[in-house]
Amino acid sequence: MWVQTLVQQKRLAMLVMDEVHTMLVDSSYRDNLVRCPGRLNHLRQNPSVKCVGLTGTLCPKDERALLQQLDCTEDASCQIFCMPTMRTDLWLGVQQGSTKAFETFVKHHYGLLERGGRVDCMLIFCDTKKQSLVLVATSCLGAGLDMPNVRKVIWFGSGYNGYTLSQAFGRAGRDRRGGEATLWIPPGTAVSEDLQPFASMKRCLTL
């Protein structure tokens, strides 16, 4: 294997894994993530190679589960460093209403962007049928898009789960000029257990 060759030649000093929380939340449908821990074990057995995992999304309650997924133990060889990741520049909101009301909501916000000269843009995440006048964003856009002028993010539906929604919401205001992110819940839509406190609007809107 190429990595093993690098280790043998002492040309690999560190392995850095970005978005390491995906090892935990995406492993159910991505076989490669299931096989990663076994491959990492070989590297960890070599003290000259350091393994680093980075994430700005992992919930504190899932730290232990991630360590288990990576087959790590909390000892001298595995340390956790935490820093605040709160986006104080991002306004979060929850709306509930019909599809018709949602269309009015979108047109209103689109009009605000147009009056601003369309320098900024808006992302809408939703399930669509047939032709639509909105961009149907994939998980790639939800987790990896880094456009500084995305000012508004709107998710129509359940939000799937806290990890998915927080990644999508994080696309807004990446230039640190602020942004708005709204979860619009249609009637009869079931929300995942971890999103229920957020969606109930009974507490400060944070993810």
N, C-alpha and C positions, 0 to 999 in steps of 0.2 A: 504494500500500500504506500502511496506517495507520502503520507504523513509519517509513517514509520521510517521511511528512508530519510526524511528530514531530521527526525529525532536521532537516528543512528549517526548521521553526519554532523550532529550538534548544530544544526542550522535553524532549529525552532526553539525560541526562548519562551514564547507565550501564545496561548490560544485565547482569543477574545470572542465571546458569543454575545451579540447584541440581541435585544428583545428576547431574553432568555425565558421569560414567562410563557412563551409559545410552547416550550417543552412540556408545560403542564396543561395549558388550555387547548392546544391544537393537536395533541397526540392521539386523540380518539379517531381522527380521520386523516392523519399524515403518518404513514408508516415510517418514514425516515426519522421522525422525531422519537419514535419508540425505540429505534435502533441506536440512537445517539448515545445514551448513557453507557451502553456496553463498549462503544468505541472510545468514549472518554476515559474509561477505566484504564485502558492501556497507557494513555498519556499521563494520568495521575500517578501511575506507578513509577514514573520517571521524575525524580525530584527537581531536575533541571528545567522542566517545562511547567510554567504556571498557567492555570486555567482561570479565566475571569468571566463572569456573567454580568451583563448590564441590563437593566430594565427600569423604566420609569412608570410601570403600570402594575407591578405585582402588589396585591393586597397583603398587609402584614399577616393576616390569618392564614395565608397560603404559603408562607415562607417554608414551613416544615414540609409541606406536601411537595414543594418544588425540590427541596434537598433530597427527599426520598426518591423522587422521579429521576434525579441526577445521580442517585446512589452515592450521595455524600453524607458525611456525618459532621456534626458541629464540634470539631476539635481544632487543634492547632493548624491542621492542613486545610481547613475550610472555615473561612471567616465571612461574616455579613457586615457590610457597611451601609447605613441608611442615611439618606438626605431628604429634606422636604421637597416634594414635587407638586405642591399645590399651585394651580394656575390662578392666581389672584386677578389676572387681567381678563379672565374669561367668565362671561355671564351665562349661567345655566338656567334653563327653564323647562317646565313641563306643561303641556297643553293637552286637553282632552276634548274631542269633538268629532263631528262627521267629516267625511271626505270633502263635502262641499265647503265646510268651514275651513278645512285645511287648504283648499285651493285659494280661498280668499286671503288666508294668512300668508301664503307663498307670494301671491300677487302683490300684497302690501309691501312685503320685504324686498321683493324684486324692484318695485317702484322706488323704494328708498335708495337702492343701489344705483338705479338709473339716474336719479336726481343728483347723485354724488359723482356723476360722470363715468360710471361703470369702471372705475379704477379698481374697485374691489369686486369680488365674486362670491357666489354662494354654492354650497354643496348640498344636495338633497339625496338622502338614502331612503329608498322605498322599493317595495315590490310593485312592478308595473305589468300591465297587460297591453299587448299590441303597441301602437305607436304612442310615444310620450314626448312632451316638450321639455323634459328634464333629463339630466345626465344620470344614467343608472350606474351607480358607483359599485365597484367590486371590493372585495376585502383588500385588494392591493391599494386602492385609493383610500380606504378607511384606515389602514395601518402604516402606509409608507409615503403618502403624498406630502410633500413639503413645499407648498406654495405660500409665499408670504402674504398674498393679497386675498386669501380666503377669509372673509369677514363674518360670514354666517354659515352655520351647519344646522340642517334640519333633518331629523330622523322620523319618518312616518312608520309607525308600527310598534313592535314590542321592545326594540333595542337589543334583542337576543339575550345578552348578558352584560354584566358590568364591564368586563374586559373589552368586549367588542365596542360597546357604546363609548367608553372613555377614550379608546383609540380614535374613533370617528370624530368625537367632539374635539379632540386635541388637534384636529386639522385647522381649526379656526384660530385666527390671531397669532400665527406663528412668527410674525414680525414684532411681537410684543406691543402692538398698538391696540390691543384689545379685540374681543370678538364675542359673538353670541352663538350659543348652541341650544337647540330646543328639541326635546323629545315630544312628538305628537302621537298620542295614543287614541286610536279609533275605538268606538264603542264595541264591547265584547272581546277586546284583545287581552289575552293573558300575558302577564309580565313575569319574568323569571324571579325566583325567590330573592336572589341577591340584589335585584333592582327595585323590589317592592317598596323599601323605605324611601328611596329616591323618587319613585313614581307617585307615591302617596301624597307628596307635597306637605308632609307633616313635620319635616325637619329642614334644616338648612340645606340648600341644594348643592351638595358636593358629591363627587365620585371618587 
